[in-house]
């Protein structure tokens, strides 16, 4: 029986199209508890599947007319699960690369504000957002979290050259790719001059600004979540707050207890 595989990109597209997809997570419960694909079902059948137990998935209730996508950490045990389901006459695919691959799945949303276009680059697996903002032939990238090639391709597709890259803060929830992107593109790596980091960057002051295309971006020092947290404002069109402000709350301020020494 030929194996059926689905890539993370195809799964993401089919989910976005609201196709009837039933995602079945077959990882051990401790892995499931760490993180999961939103809306997925779980069966703690990892050991049974690897032991060749044909009854491992008998307790799973699969919705009628749904296509099943089985998921594990790297795509091996999920392949056993999809094979077992298909032997039972159920349309089932294994997610290629498993959760490791899903971690780096991404999509975009965009909005045009006059001559400025803003493209939000989203990693659904982690809820991580980065942005490419372009005006005329120039662009800036904020909070790069994916391979630099992703941002380079977005810029090229829109006729932009990446001039500046920046982080809203020193991240604790994902590995920033901003420095790498700066090296690849030759863009200037900007950070607020209050940042206490062990690498070189081009410092900017609170209230300072840069121009790209025919628009202006201003740096607002907004300490709280972390000391160097910075909000970026594009004229009166858009504000990028990083983890300073969310739609339903604010960034937690207790990640780093040390505060700069105050001299009076």
Secondary structure, DSSP 8 states (H G I E B T S, - for coil): ----EE-HHHHHHHHHTT--EEEEE-S-HHHHHH---TT-EE---HHHHHTT-TTTTTT----TT-EEEEE-SSSSHHHHHHHHHHHTT--EEEETTHHHHHTT--EEEEEEETTEEEEEEEETTTTEEEEEEEETTEEEEES--S-HHHHHHHHHHTT-EEEEEE-SS--SSS---HHHHHHHH--EEEEETT---SS--EEE-TT-EEEETTEEEEEEE--SSSTT-EEEEETTTEEE-TTSEETTEE--S-S---------
